[in-house]
Amino acid sequence: MKGREHILAYFTVEPWLVEEMFKAEREARERGLFRRIEEISALNHYRVLKAFQEVGISDFHFQDSTGYGYGDLGRDVLEKLFAIIFQGEEALVRPQIVSGTHALSLCLHALLRPGDTLLAACGRPYDTLATVIGLNRPVRGSLVDRGVRYAEVQLTPEGQPDLETLAQQVERLKPRICFIQRSRGYYNRPALGVNTIRQVIRVIKEAYPRTLCLVDNCYGELVEVEEPCAAGADLVAGSLIKNPGGTLAPGGGYIVGRKELVEEVSYYLTAPGLGREIGAFSGKRLFFQGLFLAPLAVEQALKGAVLAALFFQRLGYPVDPLPEEERHDIVQAITLGNEQALLAFCRGLQKGSPVETYNIPEPALLPGYEDPIIMAGGTFIQGASLELSADAPLRPPYTVFLQGGISLPYTKIGLLLAAQEVTHL
C-alpha cells in the first residue's frame, strides 16, 4: 500500500491507474516473469566481473589520451574486454563511432566492393540503415551508389527467418555479406534470439561458406548469456548508448568479431595502415564502469518491458512481445491504434523523465527516415535508449517502441503518465 501512497503523493496520477500498475507488477512476480531475467543478469554480471579481473583493470587505464592517441593502454584494454565479453577475437570500441548505424555502415563500407552483393537475411533493414544502403532514395556515398548490389529475403508470416528461401538465395547470389538484424526496428516482428541467429548463420555458411555474417546487435546485448559471435557471426556491431554502455558511456559504438575483419574495418574508421593504433579517447572510466554495470541496467530494462506489457495489456492494447514470452532484446512494442494516442503516449512518458520533463515531443522528419518520427525520453545522454525512451514512426498501426528503463520505479512513473495521457483522449 505504501508504494501506491508514495506515487500518489509525488505525482499527479489517477488512483485507478496506479492500482492497475500494482496489479500488473504483482502478476509479474506471482507468475515468475522476473525470475529468468534475474538469473541471466546474474550470470552475465559474473561473466563481466571475471573478464575485468582477467585483463587486470587498474585506475591507470582510465586516463585520457590526446592527439593521435598512440600507446593508449586503456583503450586497448577496453577493446580486449569487449572482445572477451562479446565472445569475439578482436574488438573496436571508439567514441568516434557515433551510433549503431554508423558502426554497421563502417563494416559494410569497409568490406564491400563494387559488384559485391549484400543480402539482408531477415527482411528490410531498419530505416536509417536502409538509407545507408541506398534503398529509400538516391544518396551519394550509399552502398548502391558505390556499385554494391542488394537483395533481401522476407521473413515468414510469423516474423521468423525463411531459412529455405535464404539458403536458395545465398547459393544463387553468393553474397559477400549477409546482414542479420537482431532487434525489430520499427516493425511488428519478433527479435531474434541467439539460437535463431545460430540457425540462420548455419544455413548461410552451408550454402556458401565464404559469405560473411554481420549481426546488428543493438538492443540485444547481455539479454542472453550467449552473444552472436558465439553463434558463428563474423562481425557484430552496436551502440554504447544502448545496452553495453550501462547508461554511463556518453557516446560511441563497438564492433566485435574475427580479428582480420575488425582490422579491416578499423582502416575505414581511421586510415589504411593506421587502423586501431590511433584515436584519442577521453573519459574512459565511464565506458569501463558502464560496461561493468550493463548487466544490471539491462535487467531493469527487461523488467520494465515485462511490466509495460502486462500493464498496457490490462488496459486493452496489443503488446509484443507478450508478457510471458522469452526476451531477446529490451524493446517492448505497444500498438495504440491511432496517431493521437501515439502522440499522447510520448507526451506522457516525457512528463515522467528526469531531464526536460517540460518538453512536449513533436513528430519530425529526421535524417535517414521516410516517415515523421516522434521521440520521447528526457535522458542524461542524448538519445540514450537504455535510460528510458519511446519512439515511433507516424504510420499505421501506430505502434510505439519502448526501450530501456534504468530502474523499475522510474519506468513505472513513465508508464503511468503515458497511460494517463492516452486514457484522457
C-alpha positions as CSV (number, residue, x, y, z in Angstrom):
1,M,0.0,0.0,0.0
2,K,2.8,2.4,0.8
3,G,4.1,2.2,-2.7
4,R,0.8,3.4,-4.0
5,E,0.7,6.2,-1.4
6,H,4.1,7.4,-2.4
7,I,3.3,7.6,-6.1
8,L,0.1,9.5,-5.4
9,A,1.9,11.8,-3.0
10,Y,4.6,12.8,-5.5
11,F,2.9,12.5,-8.9
12,T,-0.5,13.5,-10.3
13,V,-1.8,10.2,-11.4
14,E,-5.3,8.8,-11.3
15,P,-5.6,6.2,-8.5
16,W,-7.2,3.6,-10.7
17,L,-4.2,3.6,-13.0
18,V,-1.8,3.2,-10.0
19,E,-4.0,0.2,-8.9
20,E,-3.7,-1.4,-12.3
21,M,0.0,-0.9,-12.3
22,F,0.4,-2.6,-8.9
23,K,-1.8,-5.5,-10.1
24,A,0.4,-5.9,-13.2
25,E,3.5,-5.9,-11.0
26,R,2.0,-8.4,-8.6
27,E,1.1,-10.6,-11.5
28,A,4.6,-10.5,-12.9
29,R,6.1,-11.6,-9.6
30,E,3.5,-14.3,-9.0
31,R,4.0,-15.8,-12.4
32,G,7.8,-15.7,-12.0
33,L,8.2,-13.4,-15.1
34,F,11.1,-11.6,-13.4
35,R,12.9,-14.7,-12.3
36,R,14.6,-15.8,-15.5
37,I,15.6,-12.1,-16.2
38,E,17.3,-12.0,-12.8
39,E,19.1,-15.3,-13.4
40,I,20.5,-14.3,-16.7
41,S,21.5,-10.9,-15.3
42,A,23.5,-12.6,-12.5
43,L,25.2,-14.9,-14.9
44,N,26.2,-12.0,-17.2
45,H,27.4,-9.9,-14.3
46,Y,29.6,-12.8,-13.1
47,R,30.9,-13.1,-16.6
48,V,31.7,-9.4,-16.9
49,L,33.3,-9.3,-13.5
50,K,35.6,-12.3,-14.4
51,A,36.6,-10.5,-17.6
52,F,37.6,-7.4,-15.7
53,Q,39.7,-9.5,-13.4
54,E,41.3,-11.4,-16.2
55,V,42.6,-8.3,-18.0
56,G,43.7,-6.7,-14.8
57,I,41.9,-3.4,-14.8
58,S,43.7,-0.5,-13.0
59,D,42.7,3.1,-12.5
60,F,45.7,3.8,-14.8
61,H,43.5,2.6,-17.6
62,F,41.0,5.4,-17.0
63,Q,43.5,8.1,-18.0
64,D,42.7,10.2,-21.1
65,S,44.8,10.2,-24.3
66,T,45.2,13.1,-26.7
67,G,46.2,13.8,-30.2
68,Y,46.9,10.7,-32.1
69,G,46.3,8.5,-29.1
70,Y,49.4,6.4,-29.6
71,G,50.1,3.9,-26.9
72,D,46.7,4.3,-25.2
73,L,46.7,1.2,-23.0
74,G,43.3,1.9,-21.5
75,R,41.7,2.0,-25.0
76,D,43.4,-1.3,-25.8
77,V,42.3,-3.0,-22.6
78,L,38.7,-1.8,-23.1
79,E,38.7,-3.3,-26.5
80,K,40.1,-6.6,-25.1
81,L,37.3,-6.6,-22.5
82,F,34.6,-6.2,-25.3
83,A,36.2,-9.0,-27.3
84,I,36.0,-11.3,-24.2
85,I,32.5,-10.3,-23.1
86,F,31.0,-10.4,-26.6
87,Q,32.8,-13.6,-27.5
88,G,34.9,-12.5,-30.5
89,E,38.5,-12.5,-31.4
90,E,39.0,-8.7,-31.5
91,A,37.1,-5.5,-30.9
92,L,37.0,-1.9,-32.0
93,V,35.4,0.3,-29.3
94,R,35.6,4.1,-30.0
95,P,33.8,7.3,-29.1
96,Q,34.3,8.4,-32.7
97,I,31.7,5.8,-33.7
98,V,28.6,7.9,-33.2
99,S,25.8,5.3,-33.4
100,G,24.8,1.7,-34.1
101,T,24.0,2.7,-37.7
102,H,27.5,4.3,-38.0
103,A,29.1,1.1,-36.7
104,L,27.2,-1.0,-39.2
105,S,28.0,1.5,-42.0
106,L,31.7,1.2,-41.2
107,C,31.5,-2.6,-41.5
108,L,29.6,-2.5,-44.8
109,H,31.7,0.2,-46.5
110,A,35.0,-1.4,-45.4
111,L,34.2,-4.9,-46.6
112,L,32.0,-4.4,-49.7
113,R,33.4,-3.5,-53.1
114,P,31.7,-2.5,-56.3
115,G,30.0,-5.6,-57.8
116,D,29.7,-7.3,-54.4
117,T,26.3,-8.4,-53.1
118,L,24.8,-7.5,-49.7
119,L,21.9,-9.9,-48.8
120,A,19.6,-8.9,-45.9
121,A,18.7,-12.2,-44.3
122,C,15.8,-11.0,-42.2
123,G,13.7,-8.7,-44.4
124,R,14.1,-4.9,-45.0
125,P,16.6,-3.3,-42.6
126,Y,15.5,-0.5,-40.3
127,D,15.1,3.0,-41.7
128,T,18.5,4.6,-41.2
129,L,20.4,1.6,-42.4
130,A,18.2,1.3,-45.4
131,T,19.3,4.9,-46.3
132,V,23.0,3.8,-45.8
133,I,22.4,1.0,-48.3
134,G,20.6,3.4,-50.7
135,L,17.1,1.8,-50.6
136,N,14.9,4.7,-49.7
137,R,16.2,7.3,-52.1
138,P,19.4,8.1,-54.0
139,V,22.1,9.2,-51.6
140,R,25.7,10.0,-52.6
141,G,28.1,7.6,-50.9
142,S,25.4,4.9,-50.2
143,L,26.3,1.3,-51.0
144,V,24.1,1.3,-54.0
145,D,25.7,4.5,-55.2
146,R,29.1,2.8,-54.9
147,G,28.0,-0.1,-57.1
148,V,27.1,-2.7,-54.4
149,R,24.2,-5.0,-55.3
150,Y,21.4,-5.5,-52.8
151,A,18.9,-8.3,-52.2
152,E,16.7,-9.3,-49.3
153,V,14.9,-12.4,-48.0
154,Q,11.5,-11.6,-46.5
155,L,10.5,-13.0,-43.1
156,T,7.8,-15.7,-42.9
157,P,4.3,-14.5,-42.0
158,E,5.2,-15.4,-38.4
159,G,8.1,-13.0,-38.5
160,Q,10.8,-15.7,-38.5
161,P,13.7,-16.1,-40.9
162,D,12.7,-18.0,-44.1
163,L,15.6,-20.5,-43.9
164,E,14.7,-22.4,-47.1
165,T,14.5,-19.3,-49.3
166,L,17.6,-17.9,-47.6
167,A,19.6,-21.0,-48.5
168,Q,18.5,-20.7,-52.1
169,Q,19.3,-17.0,-52.4
170,V,22.7,-17.4,-50.8
171,E,23.6,-20.3,-53.1
172,R,22.4,-18.3,-56.1
173,L,23.8,-14.8,-55.3
174,K,26.9,-15.8,-53.4
175,P,26.8,-12.6,-51.4
176,R,29.9,-11.1,-49.8
177,I,27.9,-10.2,-46.7
178,C,24.6,-11.4,-45.2
179,F,23.1,-8.9,-42.8
180,I,21.2,-10.1,-39.8
181,Q,19.1,-7.7,-37.8
182,R,18.6,-9.0,-34.2
183,S,16.0,-6.4,-33.0
184,R,12.7,-5.5,-34.6
185,G,13.4,-1.9,-35.7
186,Y,10.2,-0.1,-36.4
187,Y,8.4,-3.3,-37.5
188,N,5.9,-5.6,-35.8
189,R,8.3,-8.6,-35.9
190,P,9.9,-10.6,-33.1
191,A,13.5,-10.0,-32.1
192,L,15.9,-12.9,-32.9
193,G,17.3,-15.0,-30.2
194,V,20.9,-16.2,-30.3
195,N,19.8,-19.8,-31.1
196,T,17.7,-18.5,-34.1
197,I,20.8,-16.4,-35.2
198,R,22.8,-19.6,-35.0
199,Q,20.4,-21.4,-37.3
200,V,20.4,-18.5,-39.8
201,I,24.2,-18.5,-39.9
202,R,24.5,-22.3,-40.3
203,V,22.2,-22.1,-43.3
204,I,24.2,-19.3,-44.8
205,K,27.6,-21.0,-44.3
206,E,26.3,-24.3,-45.6
207,A,25.0,-22.6,-48.8
208,Y,28.2,-20.5,-49.4
209,P,30.9,-20.7,-46.7
210,R,32.7,-17.6,-47.9
211,T,29.8,-15.3,-47.1
212,L,30.4,-13.1,-44.1
213,C,27.6,-12.8,-41.5
214,L,27.2,-9.4,-39.9
215,V,24.8,-9.0,-37.0
216,D,23.2,-5.8,-35.8
217,N,23.3,-6.4,-32.0
218,C,21.6,-3.2,-30.9
219,Y,19.2,-3.6,-28.0
220,G,20.1,-7.3,-27.7
221,E,23.4,-7.1,-25.8
222,L,23.5,-9.0,-22.5
223,V,19.8,-10.0,-22.8
224,E,21.0,-13.6,-23.1
225,V,24.1,-15.4,-21.8
226,E,25.5,-16.0,-25.3
227,E,26.2,-13.3,-27.9
228,P,26.0,-13.7,-31.7
229,C,29.8,-14.3,-32.1
230,A,29.3,-17.5,-30.1
231,A,26.7,-18.5,-32.7
232,G,29.1,-18.1,-35.6
233,A,28.8,-14.4,-36.5
234,D,31.8,-13.0,-38.3
235,L,31.1,-9.4,-37.1
236,V,28.8,-7.9,-34.5
237,A,28.1,-4.2,-34.2
238,G,26.2,-1.9,-31.8
239,S,25.9,1.4,-29.9
240,L,27.3,2.3,-26.5
241,I,24.4,4.5,-25.6
242,K,22.3,1.3,-25.6
243,N,22.9,-1.8,-23.5
244,P,26.7,-2.1,-23.3
245,G,27.2,1.5,-22.1
246,G,25.2,0.8,-18.9
247,T,23.7,4.4,-19.2
248,L,27.1,5.8,-18.3
249,A,29.0,5.8,-21.6
250,P,28.5,9.3,-23.1
251,G,28.6,8.0,-26.7
252,G,30.4,5.7,-29.0
253,G,30.0,2.3,-30.7
254,Y,31.6,-1.1,-30.9
255,I,32.5,-3.8,-33.5
256,V,33.5,-7.3,-32.4
257,G,34.4,-10.3,-34.4
258,R,37.1,-12.0,-36.4
259,K,40.5,-10.3,-35.9
260,E,41.3,-9.7,-39.6
261,L,37.8,-8.3,-40.3
262,V,37.9,-5.9,-37.3
263,E,41.3,-4.7,-38.5
264,E,40.0,-4.0,-42.0
265,V,37.1,-2.1,-40.5
266,S,39.5,0.0,-38.4
267,Y,41.2,1.1,-41.6
268,Y,38.0,2.6,-42.8
269,L,37.4,4.3,-39.4
270,T,40.9,5.9,-39.4
271,A,43.1,5.3,-42.4
272,P,44.7,2.2,-44.2
273,G,47.8,1.2,-42.3
274,L,46.9,3.2,-39.2
275,G,43.7,1.4,-38.1
276,R,43.1,0.8,-34.5
277,E,46.6,2.0,-33.4
278,I,45.4,5.6,-33.3
279,G,42.4,7.5,-31.9
280,A,42.4,9.6,-28.7
281,F,40.0,8.5,-26.0
282,S,38.7,10.7,-23.2
283,G,36.5,9.8,-20.2
284,K,37.3,6.1,-20.3
285,R,36.2,5.4,-16.7
286,L,32.6,5.9,-17.8
287,F,33.0,3.3,-20.5
288,F,34.6,0.8,-18.2
289,Q,32.1,1.4,-15.4
290,G,29.1,1.4,-17.7
291,L,30.1,-1.9,-19.2
292,F,30.6,-3.4,-15.7
293,L,27.0,-2.2,-14.7
294,A,25.4,-3.1,-18.0
295,P,24.0,-6.5,-17.0
296,L,22.2,-4.8,-14.1
297,A,20.9,-2.0,-16.3
298,V,19.7,-4.5,-18.9
299,E,17.9,-6.4,-16.1
300,Q,16.0,-3.3,-15.0
301,A,15.1,-2.5,-18.7
302,L,13.8,-6.0,-19.2
303,K,11.7,-6.0,-16.0
304,G,10.2,-2.6,-17.2
305,A,9.4,-4.1,-20.6
306,V,7.6,-7.0,-18.9
307,L,5.7,-4.7,-16.7
308,A,4.8,-2.4,-19.6
309,A,3.4,-5.4,-21.5
310,L,1.3,-6.5,-18.6
311,F,0.1,-3.0,-17.7
312,F,-1.0,-2.0,-21.2
313,Q,-2.4,-5.4,-21.9
314,R,-4.7,-4.8,-18.9
315,L,-5.7,-1.5,-20.4
316,G,-6.7,-3.3,-23.6
317,Y,-3.8,-2.6,-26.0
318,P,-2.0,-5.3,-28.1
319,V,1.6,-5.8,-27.0
320,D,4.6,-7.6,-28.5
321,P,6.3,-9.5,-27.0
322,L,3.6,-10.9,-24.7
323,P,4.5,-10.7,-21.0
324,E,5.4,-14.4,-20.8
325,E,7.5,-14.6,-23.9
326,E,11.2,-15.1,-23.8
327,R,13.0,-11.8,-24.4
328,H,15.8,-11.3,-27.0
329,D,16.1,-7.5,-26.8
330,I,14.9,-4.7,-24.5
331,V,12.2,-3.3,-26.8
332,Q,8.6,-3.5,-26.0
333,A,6.1,-2.7,-28.7
334,I,2.6,-1.3,-27.8
335,T,0.1,-0.8,-30.6
336,L,-2.0,2.3,-29.8
337,G,-4.2,2.2,-32.9
338,N,-4.2,5.9,-33.9
339,E,-1.9,8.9,-34.2
340,Q,-3.4,10.9,-31.3
341,A,-2.9,8.0,-28.9
342,L,0.7,7.6,-30.1
343,L,1.4,11.3,-29.6
344,A,-0.3,11.2,-26.2
345,F,1.8,8.2,-25.0
346,C,5.0,10.0,-25.9
347,R,3.9,13.3,-24.2
348,G,3.1,11.3,-21.0
349,L,6.4,9.4,-21.0
350,Q,8.3,12.7,-21.4
351,K,6.5,14.1,-18.3
352,G,7.9,11.3,-16.3
353,S,11.5,12.0,-17.3
354,P,14.2,13.5,-15.0
355,V,15.6,15.7,-17.8
356,E,13.5,18.1,-19.9
357,T,10.3,16.9,-18.3
358,Y,8.6,20.1,-19.5
359,N,9.3,19.5,-23.2
360,I,6.5,18.4,-25.5
361,P,7.6,15.8,-28.0
362,E,6.6,16.6,-31.6
363,P,7.0,14.4,-34.7
364,A,9.6,15.5,-37.3
365,L,11.3,14.2,-40.4
366,L,14.7,13.0,-39.2
367,P,17.8,12.2,-41.3
368,G,17.5,8.7,-42.7
369,Y,13.8,8.2,-42.1
370,E,10.9,8.2,-44.6
371,D,8.1,8.9,-42.1
372,P,7.9,11.6,-39.4
373,I,9.3,10.2,-36.1
374,I,8.3,11.1,-32.6
375,M,10.8,10.5,-29.8
376,A,10.3,10.9,-26.1
377,G,12.7,10.5,-23.2
378,G,14.4,13.0,-21.1
379,T,17.8,11.3,-20.9
380,F,21.1,12.5,-19.3
381,I,22.8,11.4,-22.5
382,Q,21.1,12.5,-25.7
383,G,19.3,9.5,-27.4
384,A,20.4,7.0,-24.7
385,S,17.7,4.4,-25.2
386,L,18.7,2.3,-22.2
387,E,17.8,5.1,-19.7
388,L,14.1,5.1,-20.8
389,S,12.7,6.2,-24.1
390,A,9.9,5.7,-26.6
391,D,9.8,6.4,-30.2
392,A,7.7,5.6,-33.3
393,P,7.1,6.4,-36.9
394,L,3.8,8.1,-37.6
395,R,2.3,5.3,-39.7
396,P,-0.3,2.6,-39.1
397,P,-0.8,0.7,-36.9
398,Y,0.7,3.4,-34.7
399,T,2.9,1.3,-32.6
400,V,5.2,2.8,-30.0
401,F,8.5,1.2,-29.2
402,L,9.5,1.4,-25.6
403,Q,13.2,0.9,-24.7
404,G,15.1,0.8,-21.5
405,G,14.4,2.0,-18.0
406,I,17.3,2.4,-15.7
407,S,15.2,1.5,-12.7
408,L,11.8,-0.2,-12.3
409,P,10.3,2.7,-10.1
410,Y,11.3,5.2,-12.8
411,T,9.7,3.0,-15.5
412,K,6.5,2.8,-13.5
413,I,6.1,6.6,-13.4
414,G,6.8,6.9,-17.1
415,L,4.3,4.2,-17.9
416,L,1.6,5.7,-15.6
417,L,1.9,9.2,-17.0
418,A,1.9,7.8,-20.6
419,A,-1.2,5.7,-19.9
420,Q,-2.9,8.7,-18.3
421,E,-2.4,10.9,-21.4
422,V,-3.7,8.1,-23.6
423,T,-6.8,7.4,-21.5
424,H,-7.7,11.1,-21.3
425,L,-8.2,11.4,-25.1
